[in-house]
Amino acid sequence: MKNCGCGHTAGVGPYAKGRELVEFVNAAHGGEIGKKPGPGGGLATTCQGCGAPFILMTFVDSCPACGGIHAVSPPRCSDPAHIQFAGEGYRLP
């Protein structure tokens, strides 16, 4: 994995996993990135908590079935395989 150009190396920042990625994207650029619509009208995915299919409409979004919080970072938003799950019971601050 390459550096994204924003000073973060592989495994941190936009390349983090799980809850760390969700928190990073949600806080990025003063909290604005998480609220922005994802490209192409969203990413079709399956909730990593309950298994329900849904569309991740923004960079940070929740499963409509269980409320599980998921995120994808802008540098990796073209592939649903990069969507990360914050974990069961996690709620956005």
PDB file of N, CA, C and O in Angstrom:
ATOM      1  N   MET A   1       0.827  -1.166   0.000  1.00  0.00           N
ATOM      2  CA  MET A   1       0.000   0.000   0.000  1.00  0.00           C
ATOM      3  C   MET A   1       0.878   1.238   0.000  1.00  0.00           C
ATOM      4  O   MET A   1       1.926   1.265   0.646  1.00  0.00           O
ATOM      5  N   LYS A   2       0.459   2.239  -0.709  1.00  0.00           N
ATOM      6  CA  LYS A   2       1.227   3.470  -0.812  1.00  0.00           C
ATOM      7  C   LYS A   2       0.742   4.509   0.187  1.00  0.00           C
ATOM      8  O   LYS A   2      -0.356   4.420   0.737  1.00  0.00           O
ATOM      9  N   ASN A   3       1.598   5.490   0.396  1.00  0.00           N
ATOM     10  CA  ASN A   3       1.216   6.651   1.187  1.00  0.00           C
ATOM     11  C   ASN A   3       0.148   7.397   0.403  1.00  0.00           C
ATOM     12  O   ASN A   3       0.258   7.503  -0.819  1.00  0.00           O
ATOM     13  N   CYS A   4      -0.873   7.914   1.058  1.00  0.00           N
ATOM     14  CA  CYS A   4      -1.985   8.570   0.376  1.00  0.00           C
ATOM     15  C   CYS A   4      -1.690  10.008  -0.007  1.00  0.00           C
ATOM     16  O   CYS A   4      -2.503  10.642  -0.680  1.00  0.00           O
ATOM     17  N   GLY A   5      -0.549  10.537   0.406  1.00  0.00           N
ATOM     18  CA  GLY A   5      -0.220  11.909   0.098  1.00  0.00           C
ATOM     19  C   GLY A   5      -0.604  12.880   1.201  1.00  0.00           C
ATOM     20  O   GLY A   5      -0.294  14.068   1.117  1.00  0.00           O
ATOM     21  N   CYS A   6      -1.275  12.389   2.234  1.00  0.00           N
ATOM     22  CA  CYS A   6      -1.689  13.280   3.312  1.00  0.00           C
ATOM     23  C   CYS A   6      -0.858  13.051   4.574  1.00  0.00           C
ATOM     24  O   CYS A   6      -1.227  13.508   5.656  1.00  0.00           O
ATOM     25  N   GLY A   7       0.255  12.347   4.433  1.00  0.00           N
ATOM     26  CA  GLY A   7       1.145  12.149   5.563  1.00  0.00           C
ATOM     27  C   GLY A   7       0.907  10.881   6.352  1.00  0.00           C
ATOM     28  O   GLY A   7       1.601  10.644   7.341  1.00  0.00           O
ATOM     29  N   HIS A   8      -0.039  10.063   5.958  1.00  0.00           N
ATOM     30  CA  HIS A   8      -0.327   8.821   6.665  1.00  0.00           C
ATOM     31  C   HIS A   8       0.265   7.645   5.892  1.00  0.00           C
ATOM     32  O   HIS A   8       0.146   7.576   4.669  1.00  0.00           O
ATOM     33  N   THR A   9       0.892   6.737   6.600  1.00  0.00           N
ATOM     34  CA  THR A   9       1.456   5.565   5.961  1.00  0.00           C
ATOM     35  C   THR A   9       0.450   4.424   5.997  1.00  0.00           C
ATOM     36  O   THR A   9      -0.599   4.532   6.631  1.00  0.00           O
ATOM     37  N   ALA A  10       0.773   3.341   5.320  1.00  0.00           N
ATOM     38  CA  ALA A  10      -0.103   2.172   5.269  1.00  0.00           C
ATOM     39  C   ALA A  10      -0.467   1.720   6.683  1.00  0.00           C
ATOM     40  O   ALA A  10       0.393   1.668   7.563  1.00  0.00           O
ATOM     41  N   GLY A  11      -1.741   1.394   6.898  1.00  0.00           N
ATOM     42  CA  GLY A  11      -2.205   0.882   8.180  1.00  0.00           C
ATOM     43  C   GLY A  11      -2.734   1.929   9.134  1.00  0.00           C
ATOM     44  O   GLY A  11      -3.284   1.586  10.180  1.00  0.00           O
ATOM     45  N   VAL A  12      -2.580   3.206   8.798  1.00  0.00           N
ATOM     46  CA  VAL A  12      -3.112   4.280   9.636  1.00  0.00           C
ATOM     47  C   VAL A  12      -3.855   5.274   8.752  1.00  0.00           C
ATOM     48  O   VAL A  12      -3.814   5.187   7.525  1.00  0.00           O
ATOM     49  N   GLY A  13      -4.536   6.223   9.399  1.00  0.00           N
ATOM     50  CA  GLY A  13      -5.274   7.223   8.627  1.00  0.00           C
ATOM     51  C   GLY A  13      -6.261   6.564   7.680  1.00  0.00           C
ATOM     52  O   GLY A  13      -7.050   5.722   8.109  1.00  0.00           O
ATOM     53  N   PRO A  14      -6.236   6.926   6.398  1.00  0.00           N
ATOM     54  CA  PRO A  14      -7.207   6.376   5.452  1.00  0.00           C
ATOM     55  C   PRO A  14      -7.001   4.895   5.136  1.00  0.00           C
ATOM     56  O   PRO A  14      -7.810   4.290   4.433  1.00  0.00           O
ATOM     57  N   TYR A  15      -5.914   4.312   5.657  1.00  0.00           N
ATOM     58  CA  TYR A  15      -5.639   2.890   5.423  1.00  0.00           C
ATOM     59  C   TYR A  15      -5.812   2.057   6.686  1.00  0.00           C
ATOM     60  O   TYR A  15      -5.441   0.883   6.717  1.00  0.00           O
ATOM     61  N   ALA A  16      -6.373   2.663   7.726  1.00  0.00           N
ATOM     62  CA  ALA A  16      -6.619   1.949   8.977  1.00  0.00           C
ATOM     63  C   ALA A  16      -7.709   0.903   8.773  1.00  0.00           C
ATOM     64  O   ALA A  16      -8.318   0.825   7.705  1.00  0.00           O
ATOM     65  N   LYS A  17      -7.942   0.121   9.780  1.00  0.00           N
ATOM     66  CA  LYS A  17      -8.959  -0.932   9.731  1.00  0.00           C
ATOM     67  C   LYS A  17      -9.958  -0.738  10.858  1.00  0.00           C
ATOM     68  O   LYS A  17      -9.654  -0.117  11.877  1.00  0.00           O
ATOM     69  N   GLY A  18     -11.155  -1.278  10.660  1.00  0.00           N
ATOM     70  CA  GLY A  18     -12.174  -1.313  11.699  1.00  0.00           C
ATOM     71  C   GLY A  18     -12.534   0.039  12.277  1.00  0.00           C
ATOM     72  O   GLY A  18     -12.665   1.033  11.563  1.00  0.00           O
ATOM     73  N   ARG A  19     -12.690   0.048  13.595  1.00  0.00           N
ATOM     74  CA  ARG A  19     -13.112   1.251  14.311  1.00  0.00           C
ATOM     75  C   ARG A  19     -12.162   2.426  14.069  1.00  0.00           C
ATOM     76  O   ARG A  19     -12.603   3.572  13.977  1.00  0.00           O
ATOM     77  N   GLU A  20     -10.856   2.142  13.965  1.00  0.00           N
ATOM     78  CA  GLU A  20      -9.884   3.216  13.743  1.00  0.00           C
ATOM     79  C   GLU A  20     -10.170   3.954  12.434  1.00  0.00           C
ATOM     80  O   GLU A  20     -10.060   5.178  12.377  1.00  0.00           O
ATOM     81  N   LEU A  21     -10.537   3.212  11.382  1.00  0.00           N
ATOM     82  CA  LEU A  21     -10.863   3.867  10.117  1.00  0.00           C
ATOM     83  C   LEU A  21     -12.150   4.670  10.246  1.00  0.00           C
ATOM     84  O   LEU A  21     -12.213   5.811   9.789  1.00  0.00           O
ATOM     85  N   VAL A  22     -13.164   4.097  10.854  1.00  0.00           N
ATOM     86  CA  VAL A  22     -14.438   4.807  11.029  1.00  0.00           C
ATOM     87  C   VAL A  22     -14.202   6.122  11.768  1.00  0.00           C
ATOM     88  O   VAL A  22     -14.706   7.164  11.347  1.00  0.00           O
ATOM     89  N   GLU A  23     -13.451   6.089  12.851  1.00  0.00           N
ATOM     90  CA  GLU A  23     -13.183   7.303  13.615  1.00  0.00           C
ATOM     91  C   GLU A  23     -12.343   8.298  12.825  1.00  0.00           C
ATOM     92  O   GLU A  23     -12.578   9.504  12.907  1.00  0.00           O
ATOM     93  N   PHE A  24     -11.371   7.812  12.062  1.00  0.00           N
ATOM     94  CA  PHE A  24     -10.539   8.694  11.249  1.00  0.00           C
ATOM     95  C   PHE A  24     -11.380   9.413  10.193  1.00  0.00           C
ATOM     96  O   PHE A  24     -11.310  10.636  10.071  1.00  0.00           O
ATOM     97  N   VAL A  25     -12.171   8.660   9.436  1.00  0.00           N
ATOM     98  CA  VAL A  25     -12.973   9.266   8.363  1.00  0.00           C
ATOM     99  C   VAL A  25     -14.018  10.209   8.959  1.00  0.00           C
ATOM    100  O   VAL A  25     -14.264  11.284   8.412  1.00  0.00           O
ATOM    101  N   ASN A  26     -14.625   9.820  10.058  1.00  0.00           N
ATOM    102  CA  ASN A  26     -15.641  10.661  10.681  1.00  0.00           C
ATOM    103  C   ASN A  26     -15.065  12.001  11.156  1.00  0.00           C
ATOM    104  O   ASN A  26     -15.764  13.014  11.139  1.00  0.00           O
ATOM    105  N   ALA A  27     -13.815  12.011  11.574  1.00  0.00           N
ATOM    106  CA  ALA A  27     -13.184  13.236  12.085  1.00  0.00           C
ATOM    107  C   ALA A  27     -12.432  14.022  11.005  1.00  0.00           C
ATOM    108  O   ALA A  27     -12.089  15.185  11.222  1.00  0.00           O
ATOM    109  N   ALA A  28     -12.173  13.411   9.856  1.00  0.00           N
ATOM    110  CA  ALA A  28     -11.346  14.042   8.818  1.00  0.00           C
ATOM    111  C   ALA A  28     -11.932  15.372   8.349  1.00  0.00           C
ATOM    112  O   ALA A  28     -13.140  15.519   8.168  1.00  0.00           O
ATOM    113  N   HIS A  29     -11.051  16.306   8.166  1.00  0.00           N
ATOM    114  CA  HIS A  29     -11.409  17.645   7.667  1.00  0.00           C
ATOM    115  C   HIS A  29     -12.530  18.269   8.498  1.00  0.00           C
ATOM    116  O   HIS A  29     -13.517  18.774   7.963  1.00  0.00           O
ATOM    117  N   GLY A  30     -12.353  18.220   9.806  1.00  0.00           N
ATOM    118  CA  GLY A  30     -13.323  18.837  10.708  1.00  0.00           C
ATOM    119  C   GLY A  30     -14.672  18.149  10.745  1.00  0.00           C
ATOM    120  O   GLY A  30     -15.676  18.765  11.102  1.00  0.00           O
ATOM    121  N   GLY A  31     -14.707  16.874  10.379  1.00  0.00           N
ATOM    122  CA  GLY A  31     -15.949  16.106  10.405  1.00  0.00           C
ATOM    123  C   GLY A  31     -16.764  16.186   9.133  1.00  0.00           C
ATOM    124  O   GLY A  31     -17.874  15.657   9.078  1.00  0.00           O
ATOM    125  N   GLU A  32     -16.241  16.834   8.113  1.00  0.00           N
ATOM    126  CA  GLU A  32     -16.996  17.011   6.871  1.00  0.00           C
ATOM    127  C   GLU A  32     -16.941  15.802   5.937  1.00  0.00           C
ATOM    128  O   GLU A  32     -17.912  15.541   5.226  1.00  0.00           O
ATOM    129  N   ILE A  33     -15.847  15.066   5.918  1.00  0.00           N
ATOM    130  CA  ILE A  33     -15.702  13.953   4.967  1.00  0.00           C
ATOM    131  C   ILE A  33     -16.741  12.867   5.206  1.00  0.00           C
ATOM    132  O   ILE A  33     -17.352  12.386   4.252  1.00  0.00           O
ATOM    133  N   GLY A  34     -16.951  12.476   6.436  1.00  0.00           N
ATOM    134  CA  GLY A  34     -17.893  11.408   6.738  1.00  0.00           C
ATOM    135  C   GLY A  34     -19.303  11.669   6.256  1.00  0.00           C
ATOM    136  O   GLY A  34     -20.046  10.731   5.967  1.00  0.00           O
ATOM    137  N   LYS A  35     -19.683  12.944   6.166  1.00  0.00           N
ATOM    138  CA  LYS A  35     -21.037  13.317   5.758  1.00  0.00           C
ATOM    139  C   LYS A  35     -21.198  13.428   4.240  1.00  0.00           C
ATOM    140  O   LYS A  35     -22.319  13.480   3.735  1.00  0.00           O
ATOM    141  N   LYS A  36     -20.086  13.464   3.521  1.00  0.00           N
ATOM    142  CA  LYS A  36     -20.162  13.659   2.072  1.00  0.00           C
ATOM    143  C   LYS A  36     -20.686  12.407   1.375  1.00  0.00           C
ATOM    144  O   LYS A  36     -20.379  11.289   1.787  1.00  0.00           O
ATOM    145  N   PRO A  37     -21.475  12.597   0.321  1.00  0.00           N
ATOM    146  CA  PRO A  37     -21.951  11.439  -0.456  1.00  0.00           C
ATOM    147  C   PRO A  37     -20.789  10.714  -1.115  1.00  0.00           C
ATOM    148  O   PRO A  37     -19.837  11.332  -1.591  1.00  0.00           O
ATOM    149  N   GLY A  38     -20.884   9.419  -1.131  1.00  0.00           N
ATOM    150  CA  GLY A  38     -19.879   8.617  -1.809  1.00  0.00           C
ATOM    151  C   GLY A  38     -20.047   8.726  -3.315  1.00  0.00           C
ATOM    152  O   GLY A  38     -21.119   9.097  -3.793  1.00  0.00           O
ATOM    153  N   PRO A  39     -19.011   8.411  -4.059  1.00  0.00           N
ATOM    154  CA  PRO A  39     -19.090   8.513  -5.516  1.00  0.00           C
ATOM    155  C   PRO A  39     -20.064   7.504  -6.112  1.00  0.00           C
ATOM    156  O   PRO A  39     -20.253   6.410  -5.580  1.00  0.00           O
ATOM    157  N   GLY A  40     -20.670   7.890  -7.213  1.00  0.00           N
ATOM    158  CA  GLY A  40     -21.535   6.961  -7.939  1.00  0.00           C
ATOM    159  C   GLY A  40     -22.822   6.604  -7.234  1.00  0.00           C
ATOM    160  O   GLY A  40     -23.431   5.587  -7.562  1.00  0.00           O
ATOM    161  N   GLY A  41     -23.258   7.400  -6.279  1.00  0.00           N
ATOM    162  CA  GLY A  41     -24.501   7.094  -5.596  1.00  0.00           C
ATOM    163  C   GLY A  41     -24.384   6.093  -4.478  1.00  0.00           C
ATOM    164  O   GLY A  41     -25.400   5.581  -4.009  1.00  0.00           O
ATOM    165  N   GLY A  42     -23.177   5.795  -4.032  1.00  0.00           N
ATOM    166  CA  GLY A  42     -22.971   4.880  -2.912  1.00  0.00           C
ATOM    167  C   GLY A  42     -22.403   3.542  -3.321  1.00  0.00           C
ATOM    168  O   GLY A  42     -22.329   3.215  -4.506  1.00  0.00           O
ATOM    169  N   LEU A  43     -22.006   2.777  -2.330  1.00  0.00           N
ATOM    170  CA  LEU A  43     -21.424   1.455  -2.550  1.00  0.00           C
ATOM    171  C   LEU A  43     -22.348   0.378  -1.989  1.00  0.00           C
ATOM    172  O   LEU A  43     -22.723   0.421  -0.817  1.00  0.00           O
ATOM    173  N   ALA A  44     -22.705  -0.571  -2.817  1.00  0.00           N
ATOM    174  CA  ALA A  44     -23.488  -1.716  -2.350  1.00  0.00           C
ATOM    175  C   ALA A  44     -22.587  -2.588  -1.483  1.00  0.00           C
ATOM    176  O   ALA A  44     -21.467  -2.925  -1.866  1.00  0.00           O
ATOM    177  N   THR A  45     -23.095  -2.944  -0.314  1.00  0.00           N
ATOM    178  CA  THR A  45     -22.305  -3.745   0.610  1.00  0.00           C
ATOM    179  C   THR A  45     -23.220  -4.614   1.460  1.00  0.00           C
ATOM    180  O   THR A  45     -24.444  -4.571   1.327  1.00  0.00           O
ATOM    181  N   THR A  46     -22.620  -5.385   2.314  1.00  0.00           N
ATOM    182  CA  THR A  46     -23.330  -6.204   3.294  1.00  0.00           C
ATOM    183  C   THR A  46     -22.838  -5.783   4.672  1.00  0.00           C
ATOM    184  O   THR A  46     -21.633  -5.658   4.891  1.00  0.00           O
ATOM    185  N   CYS A  47     -23.752  -5.568   5.588  1.00  0.00           N
ATOM    186  CA  CYS A  47     -23.376  -5.181   6.940  1.00  0.00           C
ATOM    187  C   CYS A  47     -22.452  -6.238   7.543  1.00  0.00           C
ATOM    188  O   CYS A  47     -22.741  -7.434   7.511  1.00  0.00           O
ATOM    189  N   GLN A  48     -21.353  -5.770   8.085  1.00  0.00           N
ATOM    190  CA  GLN A  48     -20.392  -6.681   8.703  1.00  0.00           C
ATOM    191  C   GLN A  48     -20.799  -7.051  10.122  1.00  0.00           C
ATOM    192  O   GLN A  48     -20.113  -7.822  10.793  1.00  0.00           O
ATOM    193  N   GLY A  49     -21.923  -6.494  10.575  1.00  0.00           N
ATOM    194  CA  GLY A  49     -22.455  -6.845  11.891  1.00  0.00           C
ATOM    195  C   GLY A  49     -23.574  -7.862  11.781  1.00  0.00           C
ATOM    196  O   GLY A  49     -23.500  -8.941  12.369  1.00  0.00           O
ATOM    197  N   CYS A  50     -24.638  -7.513  11.010  1.00  0.00           N
ATOM    198  CA  CYS A  50     -25.819  -8.381  10.946  1.00  0.00           C
ATOM    199  C   CYS A  50     -25.982  -9.124   9.624  1.00  0.00           C
ATOM    200  O   CYS A  50     -26.806 -10.033   9.524  1.00  0.00           O
ATOM    201  N   GLY A  51     -25.204  -8.747   8.609  1.00  0.00           N
ATOM    202  CA  GLY A  51     -25.279  -9.441   7.327  1.00  0.00           C
ATOM    203  C   GLY A  51     -26.322  -8.912   6.358  1.00  0.00           C
ATOM    204  O   GLY A  51     -26.487  -9.468   5.273  1.00  0.00           O
ATOM    205  N   ALA A  52     -27.034  -7.846   6.724  1.00  0.00           N
ATOM    206  CA  ALA A  52     -28.059  -7.281   5.837  1.00  0.00           C
ATOM    207  C   ALA A  52     -27.406  -6.482   4.713  1.00  0.00           C
ATOM    208  O   ALA A  52     -26.424  -5.778   4.947  1.00  0.00           O
ATOM    209  N   PRO A  53     -27.939  -6.583   3.495  1.00  0.00           N
ATOM    210  CA  PRO A  53     -27.407  -5.760   2.409  1.00  0.00           C
ATOM    211  C   PRO A  53     -27.874  -4.312   2.573  1.00  0.00           C
ATOM    212  O   PRO A  53     -28.991  -4.062   3.025  1.00  0.00           O
ATOM    213  N   PHE A  54     -27.015  -3.365   2.203  1.00  0.00           N
ATOM    214  CA  PHE A  54     -27.395  -1.952   2.209  1.00  0.00           C
ATOM    215  C   PHE A  54     -26.448  -1.176   1.314  1.00  0.00           C
ATOM    216  O   PHE A  54     -25.443  -1.710   0.847  1.00  0.00           O
ATOM    217  N   ILE A  55     -26.771   0.081   1.079  1.00  0.00           N
ATOM    218  CA  ILE A  55     -25.937   0.965   0.278  1.00  0.00           C
ATOM    219  C   ILE A  55     -25.266   1.960   1.222  1.00  0.00           C
ATOM    220  O   ILE A  55     -25.946   2.685   1.949  1.00  0.00           O
ATOM    221  N   LEU A  56     -23.952   1.994   1.212  1.00  0.00           N
ATOM    222  CA  LEU A  56     -23.190   2.982   1.972  1.00  0.00           C
ATOM    223  C   LEU A  56     -23.257   4.279   1.173  1.00  0.00           C
ATOM    224  O   LEU A  56     -22.525   4.450   0.198  1.00  0.00           O
ATOM    225  N   MET A  57     -24.132   5.190   1.584  1.00  0.00           N
ATOM    226  CA  MET A  57     -24.415   6.402   0.817  1.00  0.00           C
ATOM    227  C   MET A  57     -23.398   7.520   1.049  1.00  0.00           C
ATOM    228  O   MET A  57     -23.139   8.321   0.151  1.00  0.00           O
ATOM    229  N   THR A  58     -22.829   7.574   2.243  1.00  0.00           N
ATOM    230  CA  THR A  58     -21.827   8.581   2.585  1.00  0.00           C
ATOM    231  C   THR A  58     -20.565   7.854   3.025  1.00  0.00           C
ATOM    232  O   THR A  58     -20.579   6.634   3.187  1.00  0.00           O
ATOM    233  N   PHE A  59     -19.479   8.586   3.220  1.00  0.00           N
ATOM    234  CA  PHE A  59     -18.224   7.927   3.601  1.00  0.00           C
ATOM    235  C   PHE A  59     -18.317   7.259   4.966  1.00  0.00           C
ATOM    236  O   PHE A  59     -17.606   6.289   5.226  1.00  0.00           O
ATOM    237  N   VAL A  60     -19.185   7.764   5.843  1.00  0.00           N
ATOM    238  CA  VAL A  60     -19.514   7.096   7.105  1.00  0.00           C
ATOM    239  C   VAL A  60     -21.032   6.959   7.114  1.00  0.00           C
ATOM    240  O   VAL A  60     -21.755   7.948   6.992  1.00  0.00           O
ATOM    241  N   ASP A  61     -21.505   5.734   7.258  1.00  0.00           N
ATOM    242  CA  ASP A  61     -22.949   5.488   7.197  1.00  0.00           C
ATOM    243  C   ASP A  61     -23.274   4.299   8.082  1.00  0.00           C
ATOM    244  O   ASP A  61     -22.383   3.572   8.520  1.00  0.00           O
ATOM    245  N   SER A  62     -24.566   4.110   8.342  1.00  0.00           N
ATOM    246  CA  SER A  62     -24.982   3.005   9.205  1.00  0.00           C
ATOM    247  C   SER A  62     -25.898   2.047   8.459  1.00  0.00           C
ATOM    248  O   SER A  62     -26.592   2.423   7.514  1.00  0.00           O
ATOM    249  N   CYS A  63     -25.878   0.819   8.905  1.00  0.00           N
ATOM    250  CA  CYS A  63     -26.763  -0.206   8.368  1.00  0.00           C
ATOM    251  C   CYS A  63     -28.189   0.116   8.817  1.00  0.00           C
ATOM    252  O   CYS A  63     -28.427   0.302  10.010  1.00  0.00           O
ATOM    253  N   PRO A  64     -29.130   0.185   7.892  1.00  0.00           N
ATOM    254  CA  PRO A  64     -30.507   0.492   8.297  1.00  0.00           C
ATOM    255  C   PRO A  64     -31.155  -0.616   9.127  1.00  0.00           C
ATOM    256  O   PRO A  64     -32.119  -0.356   9.848  1.00  0.00           O
ATOM    257  N   ALA A  65     -30.646  -1.838   9.039  1.00  0.00           N
ATOM    258  CA  ALA A  65     -31.240  -2.948   9.785  1.00  0.00           C
ATOM    259  C   ALA A  65     -30.809  -2.969  11.253  1.00  0.00           C
ATOM    260  O   ALA A  65     -31.637  -3.181  12.138  1.00  0.00           O
ATOM    261  N   CYS A  66     -29.508  -2.748  11.515  1.00  0.00           N
ATOM    262  CA  CYS A  66     -29.021  -2.877  12.895  1.00  0.00           C
ATOM    263  C   CYS A  66     -28.342  -1.629  13.435  1.00  0.00           C
ATOM    264  O   CYS A  66     -28.056  -1.555  14.630  1.00  0.00           O
ATOM    265  N   GLY A  67     -28.080  -0.648  12.581  1.00  0.00           N
ATOM    266  CA  GLY A  67     -27.421   0.573  13.019  1.00  0.00           C
ATOM    267  C   GLY A  67     -25.909   0.488  13.067  1.00  0.00           C
ATOM    268  O   GLY A  67     -25.255   1.440  13.494  1.00  0.00           O
ATOM    269  N   GLY A  68     -25.333  -0.636  12.636  1.00  0.00           N
ATOM    270  CA  GLY A  68     -23.877  -0.796  12.638  1.00  0.00           C
ATOM    271  C   GLY A  68     -23.200   0.266  11.779  1.00  0.00           C
ATOM    272  O   GLY A  68     -23.619   0.516  10.649  1.00  0.00           O
ATOM    273  N   ILE A  69     -22.158   0.886  12.316  1.00  0.00           N
ATOM    274  CA  ILE A  69     -21.472   1.987  11.644  1.00  0.00           C
ATOM    275  C   ILE A  69     -20.343   1.436  10.765  1.00  0.00           C
ATOM    276  O   ILE A  69     -19.507   0.648  11.209  1.00  0.00           O
ATOM    277  N   HIS A  70     -20.350   1.876   9.512  1.00  0.00           N
ATOM    278  CA  HIS A  70     -19.357   1.465   8.521  1.00  0.00           C
ATOM    279  C   HIS A  70     -18.754   2.709   7.891  1.00  0.00           C
ATOM    280  O   HIS A  70     -19.373   3.773   7.901  1.00  0.00           O
ATOM    281  N   ALA A  71     -17.554   2.585   7.344  1.00  0.00           N
ATOM    282  CA  ALA A  71     -16.910   3.713   6.664  1.00  0.00           C
ATOM    283  C   ALA A  71     -15.961   3.199   5.592  1.00  0.00           C
ATOM    284  O   ALA A  71     -15.483   2.065   5.633  1.00  0.00           O
ATOM    285  N   VAL A  72     -15.710   4.078   4.635  1.00  0.00           N
ATOM    286  CA  VAL A  72     -14.679   3.850   3.633  1.00  0.00           C
ATOM    287  C   VAL A  72     -13.972   5.184   3.449  1.00  0.00           C
ATOM    288  O   VAL A  72     -14.604   6.239   3.507  1.00  0.00           O
ATOM    289  N   SER A  73     -12.669   5.140   3.227  1.00  0.00           N
ATOM    290  CA  SER A  73     -11.926   6.392   3.053  1.00  0.00           C
ATOM    291  C   SER A  73     -11.930   6.802   1.581  1.00  0.00           C
ATOM    292  O   SER A  73     -11.968   5.944   0.699  1.00  0.00           O
ATOM    293  N   PRO A  74     -11.890   8.100   1.314  1.00  0.00           N
ATOM    294  CA  PRO A  74     -11.912   8.560  -0.078  1.00  0.00           C
ATOM    295  C   PRO A  74     -10.861   7.921  -0.988  1.00  0.00           C
ATOM    296  O   PRO A  74     -11.176   7.616  -2.139  1.00  0.00           O
ATOM    297  N   PRO A  75      -9.616   7.702  -0.520  1.00  0.00           N
ATOM    298  CA  PRO A  75      -8.656   7.092  -1.438  1.00  0.00           C
ATOM    299  C   PRO A  75      -8.990   5.650  -1.828  1.00  0.00           C
ATOM    300  O   PRO A  75      -8.431   5.120  -2.788  1.00  0.00           O
ATOM    301  N   ARG A  76      -9.897   5.022  -1.087  1.00  0.00           N
ATOM    302  CA  ARG A  76     -10.194   3.604  -1.320  1.00  0.00           C
ATOM    303  C   ARG A  76     -11.670   3.357  -1.623  1.00  0.00           C
ATOM    304  O   ARG A  76     -12.144   2.225  -1.534  1.00  0.00           O
ATOM    305  N   CYS A  77     -12.391   4.411  -1.979  1.00  0.00           N
ATOM    306  CA  CYS A  77     -13.848   4.319  -2.078  1.00  0.00           C
ATOM    307  C   CYS A  77     -14.369   3.680  -3.363  1.00  0.00           C
ATOM    308  O   CYS A  77     -15.584   3.598  -3.546  1.00  0.00           O
ATOM    309  N   SER A  78     -13.512   3.237  -4.237  1.00  0.00           N
ATOM    310  CA  SER A  78     -13.997   2.615  -5.473  1.00  0.00           C
ATOM    311  C   SER A  78     -14.256   1.117  -5.310  1.00  0.00           C
ATOM    312  O   SER A  78     -14.762   0.472  -6.228  1.00  0.00           O
ATOM    313  N   ASP A  79     -13.913   0.565  -4.151  1.00  0.00           N
ATOM    314  CA  ASP A  79     -14.047  -0.877  -3.950  1.00  0.00           C
ATOM    315  C   ASP A  79     -14.738  -1.166  -2.614  1.00  0.00           C
ATOM    316  O   ASP A  79     -14.201  -0.820  -1.562  1.00  0.00           O
ATOM    317  N   PRO A  80     -15.919  -1.792  -2.637  1.00  0.00           N
ATOM    318  CA  PRO A  80     -16.623  -2.107  -1.392  1.00  0.00           C
ATOM    319  C   PRO A  80     -15.821  -2.997  -0.442  1.00  0.00           C
ATOM    320  O   PRO A  80     -16.125  -3.049   0.750  1.00  0.00           O
ATOM    321  N   ALA A  81     -14.814  -3.690  -0.943  1.00  0.00           N
ATOM    322  CA  ALA A  81     -13.981  -4.537  -0.083  1.00  0.00           C
ATOM    323  C   ALA A  81     -13.223  -3.712   0.955  1.00  0.00           C
ATOM    324  O   ALA A  81     -12.747  -4.263   1.947  1.00  0.00           O
ATOM    325  N   HIS A  82     -13.105  -2.406   0.742  1.00  0.00           N
ATOM    326  CA  HIS A  82     -12.384  -1.547   1.671  1.00  0.00           C
ATOM    327  C   HIS A  82     -13.284  -0.923   2.737  1.00  0.00           C
ATOM    328  O   HIS A  82     -12.805  -0.161   3.578  1.00  0.00           O
ATOM    329  N   ILE A  83     -14.566  -1.232   2.714  1.00  0.00           N
ATOM    330  CA  ILE A  83     -15.482  -0.732   3.746  1.00  0.00           C
ATOM    331  C   ILE A  83     -15.135  -1.422   5.062  1.00  0.00           C
ATOM    332  O   ILE A  83     -14.954  -2.639   5.115  1.00  0.00           O
ATOM    333  N   GLN A  84     -15.047  -0.626   6.111  1.00  0.00           N
ATOM    334  CA  GLN A  84     -14.709  -1.148   7.433  1.00  0.00           C
ATOM    335  C   GLN A  84     -15.875  -0.959   8.394  1.00  0.00           C
ATOM    336  O   GLN A  84     -16.668  -0.030   8.247  1.00  0.00           O
ATOM    337  N   PHE A  85     -15.969  -1.841   9.370  1.00  0.00           N
ATOM    338  CA  PHE A  85     -17.037  -1.871  10.371  1.00  0.00           C
ATOM    339  C   PHE A  85     -16.442  -1.472  11.717  1.00  0.00           C
ATOM    340  O   PHE A  85     -15.382  -1.966  12.101  1.00  0.00           O
ATOM    341  N   ALA A  86     -17.122  -0.579  12.433  1.00  0.00           N
ATOM    342  CA  ALA A  86     -16.610  -0.090  13.718  1.00  0.00           C
ATOM    343  C   ALA A  86     -16.751  -1.104  14.844  1.00  0.00           C
ATOM    344  O   ALA A  86     -16.085  -0.976  15.871  1.00  0.00           O
ATOM    345  N   GLY A  87     -17.584  -2.086  14.676  1.00  0.00           N
ATOM    346  CA  GLY A  87     -17.783  -3.094  15.719  1.00  0.00           C
ATOM    347  C   GLY A  87     -19.169  -3.005  16.325  1.00  0.00           C
ATOM    348  O   GLY A  87     -19.802  -1.949  16.318  1.00  0.00           O
ATOM    349  N   GLU A  88     -19.622  -4.109  16.838  1.00  0.00           N
ATOM    350  CA  GLU A  88     -20.952  -4.185  17.426  1.00  0.00           C
ATOM    351  C   GLU A  88     -21.093  -3.211  18.580  1.00  0.00           C
ATOM    352  O   GLU A  88     -20.223  -3.130  19.446  1.00  0.00           O
ATOM    353  N   GLY A  89     -22.183  -2.478  18.589  1.00  0.00           N
ATOM    354  CA  GLY A  89     -22.478  -1.550  19.666  1.00  0.00           C
ATOM    355  C   GLY A  89     -21.839  -0.178  19.544  1.00  0.00           C
ATOM    356  O   GLY A  89     -22.144   0.709  20.341  1.00  0.00           O
ATOM    357  N   TYR A  90     -20.952   0.024  18.562  1.00  0.00           N
ATOM    358  CA  TYR A  90     -20.303   1.318  18.404  1.00  0.00           C
ATOM    359  C   TYR A  90     -21.312   2.353  17.920  1.00  0.00           C
ATOM    360  O   TYR A  90     -22.127   2.071  17.042  1.00  0.00           O
ATOM    361  N   ARG A  91     -21.253   3.534  18.487  1.00  0.00           N
ATOM    362  CA  ARG A  91     -22.086   4.659  18.069  1.00  0.00           C
ATOM    363  C   ARG A  91     -21.189   5.855  17.831  1.00  0.00           C
ATOM    364  O   ARG A  91     -20.200   6.049  18.538  1.00  0.00           O
ATOM    365  N   LEU A  92     -21.525   6.639  16.855  1.00  0.00           N
ATOM    366  CA  LEU A  92     -20.743   7.838  16.560  1.00  0.00           C
ATOM    367  C   LEU A  92     -20.846   8.824  17.704  1.00  0.00           C
ATOM    368  O   LEU A  92     -21.893   8.942  18.339  1.00  0.00           O
ATOM    369  N   PRO A  93     -19.755   9.534  17.967  1.00  0.00           N
ATOM    370  CA  PRO A  93     -19.789  10.535  19.051  1.00  0.00           C
ATOM    371  C   PRO A  93     -20.713  11.700  18.685  1.00  0.00           C
ATOM    372  O   PRO A  93     -20.869  12.635  19.471  1.00  0.00           O
TER     373      PRO A  93
END
